[in-house]
Amino acid sequence: MSLSWYHFSILIPLQPGVPSHPATMNELPNLHTVRQIFSNTPKVDIAQKIASEFQKFDGRIRSGDTVALGVGSRGITNLAEIVRQTIGQIKSRGAIPFIIPAMGSHGGATSLGQIAVLAEYGVTSESMGVEIKASLDVREMGVNEHGVVAYCSLDALAADHIFLINRVKPHTDFFGTLGSGLIKMSVIGLGKHRGAKAMHLGAMKYGYETSIRTLARIILRETPILGGIAILEDARHNTAEIEAVRAEEMETREAQLLERSKTLMPKLPFEEVDLLIIDRIGKNISGAGMDPNIVNRSIHGYSSWPARGEHTAPFIRRIYVRGLTEETAGNAIGIGLADATSDRLIQEMDRKKTEINALTASTVLSCKIPIVFANDQSAIEGMLSTLPLASNREAKIARIADTLSLEHMDISQSLWESVCTLDYLEHLDGPKQWAFNEHGDFDT
């Protein structure tokens, strides 16, 4: 059902000093296009780097050994090439690799769905020259001190070795000395739907980092994990570093790589934003659809109170999400972090996939549907009407493609005035007016 803010117009007596919006509702601020100037990272020779790093496993893989290669559901730049080169190194040692989707409940928690997720990233049986085994069957591997069971894929356990490929970055659900990476993949990815659900329920009581670490130690001890390839990306979402990590060093080394990844991440260069417009969310952008590390909102809920109080930067009062990425295949997890969305996104949404993801991760608020608007113009005006602005022309607005793509953005006049002295921001265009088509949506 498409809704417009106009459908809810009511007369409420205003208190002294409270601005009246309807008279100025169509007066939007001018826009400026800006670019964040990120530090350049040297281009990585993927084939050479993986060949060099894989020497750490010399003598550990014998001819004829089978190797289960865990590949996840994140939109990692150069993922297909990294997987291909890793397969080449395994084959060059006479071993027999095959791929397993290591992604918990993603892809609708079905074998075919998870194979389809990998295909979105160019990882198929044909392109990689190996079999993909996508069964969701698992085995109990042990119980941590809190009674939470660790699970591992039966396909993976049937191999002589297990090898993981994943990006290391701050997690979207919690903060600490552990993030997304090889450790988390060993628990949730190898644990499939059942393992992911068990970990998240344990996390609700004992904390994410405690649950993941204690379960990972069981997996590392009880399964033939050889190690993995850790990937770091820079602020432009380019491959910045690739490092092979042996299983016995995984916990210590990943903590160090996490700190390094934090220095490479982009961020929004603002203290406060009245309205953040995000063109697309999706599982390939972030496990939470949009990265909570960027928008500064929790997947377990947030306050919509517009007063900043003690909130750290960036403090974002309202978020409008316009659409989904093609790669997310309808999974709209993270929509619950927004205050408004479009009818287009709702039409693209696969409710079953979204709900399975939210229920597995125990993040029920992350799939709540916010106010739905018929078009971009009504969504923007509707969100601004909820803020105590003397005029919409003073609104601090930013529009980004997604939370991975923060180099270029459109920002309003007042927001530009608040950051124009920053030496790492370049002005590209503007001031200019908003451009809507006959349907009230952005022209571009």
Buried (B, 14 or more C-beta within 10 A) or exposed (E): EBBBBEEEEEEEEEEEEEBEBEEBBEEBBBBBBBBBEBEEBEEBEBBEBBBEBBEBBEEEBEEEBBBBBBBBBBBBBBBBBBBBBBBBBBBEBEBBBBBBBBBBBBBBBBBEBBBBBBBBBBBBBEEBEBEBBBBBEBBBBBBBEEEBBBBBBBBBBBBBBBBBBBBBBBBBBBBBEBBBBBBBBBBBBBBBBBBBBBBBBBBEEBBBBBBBBBBBBBBBEBBBBBBBBBBBBBBBBBBBBBBBBBBEEBBEBBBEBBEBBEEBBBBBBBBBBBBBBBBBBBBBBBBBBBBBBBBBBBBBBBEEEEEEEEBEBBBBBBBBBBBBBEBBBBBBBBBBBBBBBBBBBBEBBBEEBBBBBBBBBBBBEBBEBBBBBBBBBBBBBBBBBBBEBEEBBEBBBBBBBBBBBBBBBBBBBBBBEBBEEEEEBEEEEBEEEBEBEEEBBBEE
